[in-house]
């Protein structure tokens, strides 16, 4: 039974890494659930302070990820249509993996901003802000999910 728990936990940890890149799949929360499975259902234990610290970090990263692109769009002068374009581009980009994940939010923000400002230069600036927000959020999620995978492997084998 313990072997099955470890397999499920590591599937969740790997899905957490993939979810750091694929929108709609909550990467760090999946990774943390894998850690919790290992902690509660196997002989491998994590300290209470470790679990408490990481639940706070995962919640913060989860929330920050949703606001990173919005922040990038607003910081570079975009409005509601640019934000909507970013999210529409993100989901349409899923149809054209992996390039669509990068270009989708960028193109969506550009088109949305263009409908607001009618200025190519400013719309491009907003699209760049969207891209910066997306990349920042993705890197943050990847780091968190990678660290959780590392801690799982380390605590199991060492």
Secondary structure, 3 states (H helix, E strand, C coil): CHHHHHHHHHHHHHHHHHHCCCCCCCHHHHHHHHHHHHHHHCCCCCCHHHHHHHHHHHHHHHHHHHHHHHHHHHHCCCCHHHHHHHHHHHHHHHHHCCHHHHHHHHHHHHHHHHHHHCCHHHHHHHHHHHHHHHHHHHHHHHHHHHHHHHHHHHHHHC
